[in-house]
Amino acid sequence: MMLLFFVVIFTMINQQYATFDTRSSDLDRFIQGMWNTLNGRFLYSTIEERSILGGHFTPYFILISPALYIWPDPRVFSIIQTAGLAIAGFFFYLIVKEKHPVLAPFIALAFFLNPSLHQIGLLELRRITLAVPYLAFALYGLSIKNKKFVAIGLIMALLCKENVALPMALVGLYYVLFERDWKFGGFLMVFAIGWVIMVLTIINPIVDPQYVLAENSLDAYRGLNYFAQYGSTPQEILIYLISRPGDIFAYILDSEAQIGLMRLFIPLGIVLPFLSPRIALLTIPNLLYMLLGSYELMHRLDVWYVTIPLVILFGAICVRVREFDSKLATTVVTLLFIFTVWGYSQFSYLPFGGRYNSVRNIVTEHHETASKAMGMVPSNAKLATQSAFTPHLAMREELFLYPWLPRSGEPMDYYLLDRNLKSYPLNEIERNESIDNLIADPSLVIEAEVDGIYLFNLDGEPNPSKTVNQIWNEAILLDRFELAVSDEDGMFKTESSLSQLNAGDTVRVTLYWEATGNPDVDRTVSVRLQSGEQLVSQHDMVPSNGARPTSWWEAGWSFRDVYYLEVPLTLIEGQYDLRLLLYDSFSLEPVPTDNGEVFIYLTE
C-alpha cells in the first residue's frame, strides 16, 4: 500500500511538473536555497533576496539538501515528501498492529485514501508536510508509552517548521495532566516555548533582513499577519479576541470554515477522533488558530493547512482502536472506512475523486514547447521569469520571480515569459501587459518567440533589420523593421526576404518607432502581405496592441512594435511583398508620409 500510494502521488506530481502546474508557490525558493547551499551560498534564495530560513525556520532543509547530489532535479524533494507521507501511514499501521493485526492494514488504507492527505501530497514541497512522518512517529511513541520516540519525533518535526511548537507544547501538557509526568511534560513545553522565543528573537533577526526592517511585529513575523484584522500588535489582537467572543465565534464558524471542517472531519468519521478525546483535543488550538486567520486558504482549512490536525486526529483514532476489544475496534474501523470512501468520492484530487481534474494532467504541445524554451536559457544567466517556470529553473545562482526584480535595480540578463501559463502574482491581463511592455523595449533582444513564449536577452546580438526612415505628421518616425517567419515548430526565424513562404506560416514584422515630436493625432498602422495587388494577409493595430496610441507620444520616445500576418493554407502562387500604411483611427482615411507616399514598401 505504501508503494502504491507513493507511485500514484508522485506520478501525479510528475504530471503537474510536466504541465507547469506546480501547486507550491514556495517550491522555487526552497529548491534554489538548497541548490545554493551546495554551491557556496548557504540556503540563500534570490527570489526573496534572503535565506529560506527567514520568515519560517526550517533547518531540516540542511539535512535534505544533499539529495540534489543524488538526483539534481527539483522533483527529488517531492520524492522525499511523498515517501514521508507513506511512512506516516506505516506508523499508524504499527499503532494498531500489535493489538489488532487484521485491522491494521485497513487503518493504513483509510489513511492513504484520505482526501486531505491527497491535497497535502500534491503540493510538492511544503515545510510543514515534511514534518508528517515525524508527527506520526511521535504518536506511535505515545501509543506504546515510549517517551524517547515521542521526543525524537516532535523535535524532528520542529526542525521542519517552528509552528510545530504548539502541538509539542500541548503534548507536554498532556503528559502533565493525564500521565502525571511533570518532568517529561515540562521538558516538552519548555523546549517548545524556548524554540519559538529563539526563532523570533535570535534566528529571524540574523537570517531575515525583512525582520530587521519591519516596522512592527506583524510585519516581522508573517504568522501574525494573518490576524491583522484584530489589531496592529500582539497585545491588541489578544484584547480583541478576549473582549469580543461573539464576533470571534461567528467568524470561526462562517460558511467557508464550515466547509473546511466538513472536508476534514467527514472522511475521519466526524466524531471518531473524539473517541480518544485526550489526543483529539490536542489539535483544537491549532484549528482555532487557522479558523481565526484572515488568509483565505488557511481560514477554510485548504491545501497544507490541514496537515497537523489531520495527523493528530487520525492518530487519535488509531490510539483508541488499539485500546478497544476486537468487536468494537472492528466496528470503528468499518465506520472509518465507509466515511473515508465517501469522503474520497467527494473531495479527493486523485482519479475517481470528486475534485479530480484529468485535463490538468494532459501534456500538450505547448508544454513541450515551453520545456524547449527553458533549455535556451544559459545556466549561469541572471533570469527573471514567471511562477510556471521558476520551479524548473531554480537550480541557478540568480533567479527572480517576475515582476519582483532585485531591490538594487540591477538589470536581468534574460526574461522568460509565456502568455498561456500561470504567472503569480500577476493575473492574465497584467501578465500580457508586462509581455507587451518588454516587447516594446528596444534595449531587449527578442531572442526567441514561439506559441506565446518569449525569451528576451539584454545583451543579445540584435536581429538583422532594414532601414526605413520615413516620417508622418512631422513626428512619427519609422526607423527600421525586422522580418521573421515561423518554422515547422512555430519558432520565429529571422529572414531577409519572403521568398521561402509556405502555407500556414506566420510572418512577424517588427517595427521600430521614434517620436521626433508630439504627434497629437491618432493613427492606426496597417501591415499587409500582398501578392501583386492581391491582399493575402493584413494586420491593423494601434501601436503596442493599443497601449501606445500616437496621440500619447512624446518627443524622444522610441519603442518596438510587432505585427503578425498569417499565410493562408491555400498558398497563392507568385511573388510576395510587405506594405505598410498609416490611416486616421477615426475617419479611416489613409495618411501619407511627409514625402507624400501612401504605401511604404518594406519588401519588394
C-alpha positions as CSV (number, residue, x, y, z in Angstrom):
1,M,0.0,0.0,0.0
2,M,2.8,2.4,0.9
3,L,4.4,1.8,-2.5
4,L,1.2,2.2,-4.4
5,F,0.4,5.4,-2.6
6,F,3.9,6.7,-3.3
7,V,3.6,5.8,-7.0
8,V,0.2,7.4,-7.5
9,I,1.1,10.6,-5.8
10,F,4.5,11.0,-7.4
11,T,3.1,10.2,-10.8
12,M,0.6,13.0,-10.5
13,I,3.3,15.3,-9.2
14,N,5.3,14.4,-12.3
15,Q,2.3,15.3,-14.5
16,Q,1.9,18.7,-12.6
17,Y,5.6,19.3,-13.2
18,A,5.3,18.5,-16.9
19,T,2.3,20.7,-17.3
20,F,3.9,23.6,-15.4
21,D,1.1,23.3,-12.8
22,T,3.2,23.0,-9.7
23,R,1.0,23.7,-6.7
24,S,3.5,25.1,-4.2
25,S,4.3,28.8,-4.5
26,D,7.4,28.4,-2.4
27,L,8.9,25.4,-4.2
28,D,11.2,27.6,-6.3
29,R,12.7,29.4,-3.3
30,F,13.3,26.1,-1.4
31,I,14.9,24.5,-4.4
32,Q,17.2,27.4,-5.1
33,G,18.2,27.8,-1.5
34,M,19.1,24.2,-1.2
35,W,20.9,24.2,-4.5
36,N,22.8,27.4,-3.5
37,T,23.8,25.6,-0.2
38,L,25.7,23.0,-2.3
39,N,27.3,25.8,-4.3
40,G,28.6,28.1,-1.6
41,R,25.6,30.3,-0.7
42,F,24.0,28.8,2.4
43,L,20.2,28.4,2.0
44,Y,20.0,31.7,0.1
45,S,17.3,32.5,-2.4
46,T,17.5,35.5,-4.7
47,I,13.7,35.3,-5.3
48,E,13.1,36.7,-1.9
49,E,16.6,38.1,-1.5
50,R,17.1,36.3,1.8
51,S,17.7,33.0,3.4
52,I,15.0,30.4,3.1
53,L,15.3,30.1,6.9
54,G,13.7,33.5,7.1
55,G,10.1,34.0,7.8
56,H,9.7,30.4,8.9
57,F,12.6,28.5,10.5
58,T,13.3,25.1,8.8
59,P,16.8,23.8,9.5
60,Y,15.6,20.5,8.1
61,F,16.4,21.9,4.7
62,I,20.1,21.5,5.6
63,L,19.6,17.7,6.0
64,I,17.8,17.2,2.7
65,S,19.9,19.5,0.5
66,P,22.4,16.7,-0.3
67,A,19.6,14.9,-2.1
68,L,20.5,17.1,-5.1
69,Y,23.8,15.2,-5.4
70,I,21.8,12.0,-5.9
71,W,19.4,13.5,-8.4
72,P,19.9,17.1,-9.5
73,D,16.3,17.7,-10.2
74,P,13.6,19.7,-8.3
75,R,11.4,16.5,-8.1
76,V,13.9,14.9,-5.7
77,F,12.3,16.8,-2.9
78,S,8.9,15.6,-3.9
79,I,10.2,12.1,-3.6
80,I,11.3,12.9,0.0
81,Q,8.0,14.4,0.9
82,T,5.9,11.7,-0.7
83,A,8.0,9.0,0.9
84,G,7.5,10.7,4.3
85,L,3.7,10.7,3.9
86,A,3.8,7.0,3.0
87,I,6.0,6.3,6.1
88,A,3.4,8.1,8.3
89,G,0.8,5.5,7.2
90,F,3.2,2.8,8.3
91,F,3.4,4.2,11.8
92,F,-0.4,4.4,12.0
93,Y,-0.3,0.7,10.9
94,L,2.1,-0.1,13.7
95,I,-0.1,1.6,16.4
96,V,-2.9,-0.8,15.6
97,K,-1.0,-3.9,14.5
98,E,0.1,-5.2,18.0
99,K,-3.5,-5.5,19.3
100,H,-5.4,-5.9,16.0
101,P,-3.2,-7.2,13.2
102,V,-6.1,-7.9,10.9
103,L,-7.4,-4.4,11.2
104,A,-4.1,-2.6,10.9
105,P,-3.9,-2.8,7.0
106,F,-7.4,-1.3,6.8
107,I,-6.3,1.6,9.1
108,A,-3.3,2.3,6.8
109,L,-5.6,2.1,3.7
110,A,-8.0,4.6,5.3
111,F,-5.1,7.0,5.8
112,F,-3.8,6.6,2.3
113,L,-7.4,7.2,0.9
114,N,-7.9,10.3,3.0
115,P,-8.6,13.2,0.6
116,S,-6.9,15.8,2.9
117,L,-3.7,13.7,2.6
118,H,-4.0,13.8,-1.1
119,Q,-4.2,17.6,-1.3
120,I,-1.2,17.8,1.0
121,G,0.8,15.3,-1.0
122,L,0.1,17.0,-4.4
123,L,1.6,20.3,-3.2
124,E,5.1,19.0,-4.0
125,L,7.0,20.6,-1.2
126,R,5.9,22.5,1.9
127,R,7.7,22.9,5.2
128,I,5.0,21.5,7.4
129,T,4.3,18.5,5.3
130,L,7.9,17.4,5.8
131,A,7.0,17.0,9.5
132,V,4.2,14.5,8.8
133,P,6.3,11.2,9.3
134,Y,7.8,12.6,12.5
135,L,4.5,13.6,14.0
136,A,3.2,10.1,13.2
137,F,6.3,8.6,14.8
138,A,5.6,10.7,17.9
139,L,2.0,9.5,18.1
140,Y,3.3,5.9,17.7
141,G,5.6,6.6,20.7
142,L,2.7,8.0,22.6
143,S,0.6,4.9,21.9
144,I,3.3,2.5,23.2
145,K,4.4,4.8,26.0
146,N,7.9,5.3,24.6
147,K,8.9,8.8,25.7
148,K,12.1,8.7,23.7
149,F,10.2,8.1,20.4
150,V,7.8,11.0,21.3
151,A,10.7,13.4,22.0
152,I,12.6,12.4,18.8
153,G,9.5,12.7,16.6
154,L,8.5,16.1,17.9
155,I,12.0,17.6,17.8
156,M,12.5,16.4,14.2
157,A,9.1,17.8,13.3
158,L,10.0,21.1,14.9
159,L,13.1,21.3,12.6
160,C,10.6,21.3,9.7
161,K,8.6,24.3,10.9
162,E,8.5,26.3,14.1
163,N,4.7,26.2,14.5
164,V,5.1,22.5,15.5
165,A,5.9,24.1,18.8
166,L,2.1,24.4,19.5
167,P,1.3,20.7,19.3
168,M,4.6,19.9,21.0
169,A,3.7,22.1,24.0
170,L,0.2,20.5,24.0
171,V,1.7,17.0,24.1
172,G,3.8,18.2,27.0
173,L,0.6,19.4,28.7
174,Y,-1.0,16.0,28.0
175,Y,1.8,14.3,29.9
176,V,1.5,16.7,32.8
177,L,-2.3,16.4,33.1
178,F,-3.0,12.8,32.2
179,E,0.2,10.9,32.7
180,R,1.3,12.9,35.8
181,D,4.7,13.1,34.3
182,W,5.8,16.6,35.2
183,K,9.4,16.1,34.2
184,F,8.9,14.9,30.7
185,G,5.8,17.1,30.1
186,G,7.6,20.1,31.4
187,F,10.6,19.4,29.2
188,L,8.4,19.3,26.1
189,M,6.6,22.6,27.0
190,V,9.8,24.4,27.9
191,F,11.6,23.2,24.7
192,A,8.7,24.3,22.5
193,I,8.3,27.7,24.1
194,G,12.1,28.2,24.1
195,W,12.3,27.2,20.4
196,V,9.7,29.8,19.4
197,I,11.4,32.5,21.5
198,M,14.8,31.7,19.9
199,V,13.3,31.8,16.4
200,L,11.6,35.2,17.0
201,T,14.3,37.0,19.0
202,I,17.6,35.5,17.7
203,I,17.2,33.5,14.5
204,N,14.9,35.7,12.5
205,P,16.9,39.0,13.1
206,I,20.0,37.2,12.0
207,V,18.8,35.4,8.8
208,D,16.0,37.7,7.7
209,P,16.6,41.3,6.7
210,Q,12.9,41.9,6.3
211,Y,12.6,41.2,10.1
212,V,15.1,43.9,10.9
213,L,13.5,46.4,8.6
214,A,9.9,45.6,9.7
215,E,8.0,48.5,11.3
216,N,6.0,46.2,13.7
217,S,5.8,42.7,14.9
218,L,3.1,41.8,12.4
219,D,5.4,42.6,9.5
220,A,8.3,40.9,11.2
221,Y,6.7,37.5,11.6
222,R,4.3,36.6,8.9
223,G,2.4,34.2,11.2
224,L,1.0,37.3,13.0
225,N,-0.1,39.0,9.8
226,Y,-2.9,36.5,9.5
227,F,-4.6,38.3,12.4
228,A,-4.0,41.9,11.4
229,Q,-7.8,42.4,11.3
230,Y,-7.9,42.2,15.0
231,G,-5.1,44.7,15.8
232,S,-1.7,46.0,14.9
233,T,0.2,44.4,17.8
234,P,0.0,41.1,19.6
235,Q,-1.5,42.8,22.6
236,E,-4.2,44.4,20.6
237,I,-5.0,41.1,18.9
238,L,-5.3,39.3,22.2
239,I,-7.5,42.0,23.7
240,Y,-9.8,41.9,20.7
241,L,-10.1,38.1,20.9
242,I,-11.0,38.2,24.6
243,S,-13.3,41.2,24.5
244,R,-15.4,40.2,21.5
245,P,-16.2,36.5,21.8
246,G,-19.4,36.8,19.8
247,D,-17.7,38.2,16.8
248,I,-15.0,35.6,17.0
249,F,-17.4,32.7,17.3
250,A,-19.3,33.9,14.2
251,Y,-16.1,34.3,12.2
252,I,-14.7,30.9,13.0
253,L,-17.9,29.2,12.1
254,D,-18.8,31.1,8.9
255,S,-19.7,29.2,5.7
256,E,-16.2,28.8,4.4
257,A,-14.9,27.5,7.7
258,Q,-17.8,25.1,8.0
259,I,-17.0,23.6,4.5
260,G,-13.4,23.3,5.5
261,L,-14.3,21.5,8.8
262,M,-16.6,19.2,6.8
263,R,-13.8,18.3,4.3
264,L,-11.5,17.5,7.3
265,F,-13.9,15.6,9.6
266,I,-16.2,13.6,7.3
267,P,-13.5,11.3,6.0
268,L,-12.4,10.8,9.6
269,G,-15.9,9.6,10.6
270,I,-16.9,13.0,12.1
271,V,-16.8,12.0,15.8
272,L,-14.4,9.0,15.6
273,P,-11.3,11.1,16.6
274,F,-13.0,12.2,19.8
275,L,-13.3,8.6,21.0
276,S,-9.8,9.4,22.2
277,P,-10.6,12.9,23.4
278,R,-7.3,13.5,25.2
279,I,-5.4,13.2,22.0
280,A,-8.0,14.7,19.6
281,L,-8.2,17.8,21.8
282,L,-4.5,18.4,21.1
283,T,-5.5,19.8,17.7
284,I,-8.2,22.2,18.8
285,P,-5.8,25.1,19.5
286,N,-4.3,24.6,16.0
287,L,-7.7,24.5,14.4
288,L,-8.7,27.7,16.2
289,Y,-5.5,29.4,15.1
290,M,-6.3,28.7,11.5
291,L,-10.0,29.4,11.6
292,L,-9.3,32.8,13.2
293,G,-6.9,33.8,10.5
294,S,-7.9,36.2,7.7
295,Y,-5.8,34.4,5.0
296,E,-8.4,32.7,2.8
297,L,-6.7,29.3,2.3
298,M,-5.9,29.0,6.0
299,H,-9.3,30.1,7.2
300,R,-11.0,27.5,5.0
301,L,-8.5,24.7,6.0
302,D,-7.4,24.2,2.5
303,V,-4.1,22.9,0.9
304,W,-1.4,22.3,3.5
305,Y,-3.1,24.0,6.5
306,V,-4.8,20.7,7.5
307,T,-1.5,18.9,7.9
308,I,-1.2,19.0,11.7
309,P,-4.9,18.5,12.5
310,L,-5.1,15.6,10.1
311,V,-2.2,13.7,11.6
312,I,-3.3,14.2,15.2
313,L,-6.9,13.4,14.6
314,F,-6.1,10.2,12.6
315,G,-3.6,9.3,15.3
316,A,-6.3,9.7,17.9
317,I,-8.5,7.2,16.1
318,C,-5.6,4.7,15.8
319,V,-4.7,5.0,19.5
320,R,-8.3,4.4,20.5
321,V,-8.7,1.4,18.2
322,R,-5.7,0.0,19.8
323,E,-7.4,0.2,23.2
324,F,-10.7,-1.3,22.1
325,D,-11.6,-5.0,22.1
326,S,-11.8,-6.8,18.8
327,K,-15.5,-6.3,18.2
328,L,-15.6,-2.6,19.0
329,A,-12.4,-2.0,17.1
330,T,-13.8,-3.7,14.0
331,T,-16.9,-1.5,14.2
332,V,-14.8,1.7,14.4
333,V,-12.5,0.7,11.6
334,T,-15.6,-0.3,9.4
335,L,-17.2,3.1,10.1
336,L,-13.9,4.9,9.4
337,F,-13.5,3.1,6.1
338,I,-17.1,3.9,5.0
339,F,-16.7,7.6,5.8
340,T,-13.2,7.6,4.1
341,V,-14.5,6.1,0.9
342,W,-17.4,8.6,0.8
343,G,-15.0,11.5,1.5
344,Y,-12.7,10.3,-1.3
345,S,-15.6,10.3,-3.7
346,Q,-16.4,13.9,-2.8
347,F,-13.1,15.6,-2.0
348,S,-10.1,13.7,-3.4
349,Y,-7.9,15.1,-6.1
350,L,-6.9,11.6,-7.2
351,P,-8.6,9.6,-10.0
352,F,-12.3,8.9,-9.3
353,G,-12.3,11.5,-6.6
354,G,-14.7,14.4,-6.5
355,R,-12.0,17.1,-7.2
356,Y,-10.0,15.2,-9.8
357,N,-9.4,17.1,-13.0
358,S,-7.9,14.9,-15.7
359,V,-7.4,17.9,-18.0
360,R,-4.8,19.4,-15.7
361,N,-2.6,16.3,-16.2
362,I,-2.6,16.4,-20.0
363,V,0.8,17.4,-21.5
364,T,0.1,19.5,-24.6
365,E,2.4,20.6,-27.4
366,H,2.6,24.0,-25.7
367,H,4.0,22.4,-22.6
368,E,6.6,20.6,-24.7
369,T,7.5,23.8,-26.5
370,A,7.8,25.6,-23.1
371,S,10.3,22.9,-22.0
372,K,12.4,23.6,-25.1
373,A,12.3,27.3,-24.5
374,M,13.6,26.8,-20.9
375,G,16.5,24.9,-22.3
376,M,17.6,28.0,-24.3
377,V,18.3,30.0,-21.1
378,P,22.1,29.7,-20.1
379,S,22.6,28.1,-16.7
380,N,24.7,31.0,-15.4
381,A,22.3,33.7,-16.6
382,K,20.5,36.2,-14.3
383,L,16.9,35.3,-15.1
384,A,13.5,36.8,-14.3
385,T,10.6,34.5,-15.2
386,Q,7.0,33.7,-14.1
387,S,5.8,31.2,-11.5
388,A,5.1,28.5,-14.0
389,F,8.9,28.3,-14.8
390,T,10.6,29.2,-11.6
391,P,10.5,25.7,-10.0
392,H,12.0,24.2,-13.2
393,L,14.8,26.8,-13.4
394,A,15.5,27.2,-9.7
395,M,18.9,25.4,-9.7
396,R,20.8,28.6,-10.6
397,E,22.6,31.3,-8.6
398,E,20.4,34.2,-9.6
399,L,16.6,33.7,-10.3
400,F,13.8,36.2,-9.8
401,L,10.1,35.8,-9.9
402,Y,8.8,38.4,-12.4
403,P,7.8,41.2,-11.8
404,W,9.7,41.0,-8.4
405,L,13.1,42.2,-9.6
406,P,16.2,42.9,-7.4
407,R,15.7,45.7,-4.9
408,S,19.1,47.1,-6.1
409,G,17.6,47.7,-9.5
410,E,20.3,45.5,-11.2
411,P,19.2,44.5,-14.8
412,M,18.4,41.0,-15.8
413,D,20.3,39.0,-18.4
414,Y,17.2,37.2,-19.6
415,Y,13.4,37.4,-19.2
416,L,11.3,34.3,-20.0
417,L,7.5,34.8,-20.1
418,D,4.6,32.9,-21.5
419,R,1.1,34.3,-22.3
420,N,-0.5,30.9,-21.6
421,L,0.9,29.7,-18.3
422,K,0.3,30.8,-14.7
423,S,2.1,33.9,-13.6
424,Y,1.7,34.6,-9.9
425,P,1.5,37.4,-8.6
426,L,0.2,38.7,-12.0
427,N,-3.2,37.9,-13.4
428,E,-3.7,37.2,-17.0
429,I,-4.2,40.8,-18.1
430,E,-1.3,42.1,-16.0
431,R,1.0,39.3,-17.4
432,N,0.1,40.1,-21.0
433,E,0.6,43.8,-20.4
434,S,4.0,43.1,-19.0
435,I,5.0,41.0,-22.0
436,D,3.8,43.8,-24.3
437,N,6.0,46.2,-22.4
438,L,9.0,44.0,-22.7
439,I,8.3,43.6,-26.4
440,A,8.2,47.4,-26.7
441,D,11.6,47.8,-25.0
442,P,14.2,48.1,-27.9
443,S,17.0,47.6,-25.4
444,L,16.0,43.9,-25.1
445,V,16.5,41.5,-28.0
446,I,13.7,39.0,-28.7
447,E,16.0,36.0,-28.8
448,A,13.2,33.5,-29.2
449,E,9.4,33.6,-29.7
450,V,7.2,30.6,-30.1
451,D,3.5,30.0,-29.3
452,G,3.2,33.0,-27.0
453,I,6.5,32.2,-25.2
454,Y,9.1,35.0,-25.3
455,L,12.8,34.9,-24.3
456,F,14.3,38.4,-24.0
457,N,18.0,39.0,-23.8
458,L,19.5,42.2,-22.6
459,D,22.9,41.7,-24.2
460,G,21.9,39.6,-27.2
461,E,23.0,40.1,-30.7
462,P,20.5,42.5,-32.4
463,N,18.4,40.8,-35.1
464,P,19.1,41.9,-38.6
465,S,17.0,44.9,-39.7
466,K,16.4,47.1,-42.7
467,T,16.3,50.9,-42.5
468,V,13.0,52.6,-43.5
469,N,13.5,56.2,-42.2
470,Q,10.0,57.5,-43.1
471,I,8.1,60.2,-41.1
472,W,4.4,61.0,-40.8
473,N,2.9,64.2,-39.3
474,E,6.4,65.6,-38.7
475,A,6.6,63.5,-35.5
476,I,6.1,59.8,-36.2
477,L,9.3,58.2,-37.4
478,L,9.6,54.6,-38.6
479,D,13.3,54.0,-38.2
480,R,13.7,50.3,-39.3
481,F,12.0,46.9,-39.3
482,E,12.8,43.3,-38.8
483,L,11.3,40.3,-40.7
484,A,10.9,36.8,-39.2
485,V,8.9,33.7,-40.3
486,S,7.8,30.8,-38.2
487,D,9.4,27.4,-38.8
488,E,7.8,23.9,-38.6
489,D,8.0,24.1,-34.7
490,G,6.4,27.6,-34.6
491,M,9.7,29.3,-33.7
492,F,10.3,32.6,-35.4
493,K,13.5,32.7,-37.6
494,T,14.9,36.0,-38.9
495,E,14.6,36.3,-42.7
496,S,15.8,38.8,-45.2
497,S,13.0,38.2,-47.7
498,L,9.7,36.4,-48.2
499,S,10.9,34.0,-50.9
500,Q,10.5,30.9,-48.7
501,L,6.9,31.3,-47.5
502,N,4.9,28.1,-47.0
503,A,1.2,27.6,-46.5
504,G,0.3,28.1,-42.8
505,D,3.4,30.1,-42.0
506,T,3.2,33.2,-39.8
507,V,5.2,36.3,-40.7
508,R,6.3,38.5,-37.9
509,V,7.0,42.1,-38.8
510,T,8.8,44.2,-36.1
511,L,8.7,48.0,-36.4
512,Y,10.9,50.4,-34.5
513,W,9.2,53.7,-33.9
514,E,10.6,57.0,-32.7
515,A,8.7,60.2,-31.7
516,T,10.5,63.2,-33.2
517,G,7.8,65.5,-31.8
518,N,4.4,65.3,-30.2
519,P,2.0,63.9,-32.9
520,D,-1.2,64.8,-31.1
521,V,-3.1,62.7,-33.7
522,D,-4.4,59.1,-33.6
523,R,-3.0,56.8,-36.3
524,T,-3.6,53.1,-36.9
525,V,-0.9,51.0,-38.5
526,S,-1.7,48.6,-41.3
527,V,0.8,46.0,-42.3
528,R,-0.1,44.0,-45.4
529,L,1.2,40.9,-47.1
530,Q,0.4,41.0,-50.8
531,S,1.0,39.1,-54.0
532,G,1.0,41.8,-56.6
533,E,-2.2,43.7,-56.0
534,Q,-3.9,40.8,-54.3
535,L,-4.2,41.1,-50.5
536,V,-3.0,37.9,-48.8
537,S,-3.0,38.9,-45.1
538,Q,-3.4,42.0,-43.1
539,H,-2.8,43.2,-39.5
540,D,-4.2,46.6,-38.4
541,M,-3.4,47.9,-34.9
542,V,-2.9,50.9,-32.8
543,P,0.8,50.6,-31.8
544,S,1.7,48.1,-29.0
545,N,-1.7,46.3,-29.1
546,G,-3.4,49.7,-28.5
547,A,-1.3,50.5,-25.4
548,R,0.7,53.3,-27.2
549,P,-1.7,55.4,-29.4
550,T,0.2,58.0,-31.4
551,S,-1.7,60.9,-29.8
552,W,0.1,60.0,-26.5
553,W,3.6,60.0,-27.9
554,E,6.1,62.4,-26.5
555,A,9.2,63.7,-28.2
556,G,12.1,61.3,-27.6
557,W,10.0,58.1,-27.2
558,S,11.3,55.0,-29.0
559,F,9.8,51.6,-28.9
560,R,9.3,48.3,-30.7
561,D,6.0,47.3,-32.3
562,V,5.2,43.8,-33.5
563,Y,2.6,42.6,-36.2
564,Y,1.7,39.1,-37.3
565,L,0.5,38.0,-40.7
566,E,-1.0,34.6,-41.3
567,V,-0.2,32.9,-44.7
568,P,-3.3,31.1,-45.9
569,L,-3.4,27.3,-46.1
570,T,-4.1,27.7,-49.8
571,L,-0.9,29.5,-50.7
572,I,-1.2,31.9,-53.6
573,E,1.4,31.5,-56.3
574,G,3.6,34.4,-57.1
575,Q,6.0,37.0,-55.5
576,Y,5.1,38.4,-52.1
577,D,5.8,41.8,-50.7
578,L,5.1,43.7,-47.5
579,R,3.5,47.1,-47.5
580,L,2.7,49.5,-44.6
581,L,0.4,52.5,-44.4
582,L,-1.0,54.7,-41.6
583,Y,-4.5,55.8,-41.5
584,D,-6.6,58.1,-39.3
585,S,-8.1,56.0,-36.4
586,F,-11.4,57.8,-36.7
587,S,-12.0,58.7,-40.3
588,L,-10.1,55.7,-41.6
589,E,-8.6,57.9,-44.3
590,P,-5.0,56.9,-45.3
591,V,-2.3,59.3,-44.1
592,P,0.7,59.8,-46.4
593,T,4.2,60.2,-45.2
594,D,5.8,63.7,-45.2
595,N,7.2,62.7,-48.6
596,G,3.7,62.2,-49.9
597,E,3.8,58.4,-50.1
598,V,0.7,56.4,-49.0
599,F,2.3,52.9,-49.0
600,I,5.7,52.1,-47.7
601,Y,7.1,49.0,-49.5
602,L,9.0,47.2,-46.8
603,T,10.0,44.3,-49.2
604,E,9.6,44.1,-52.9
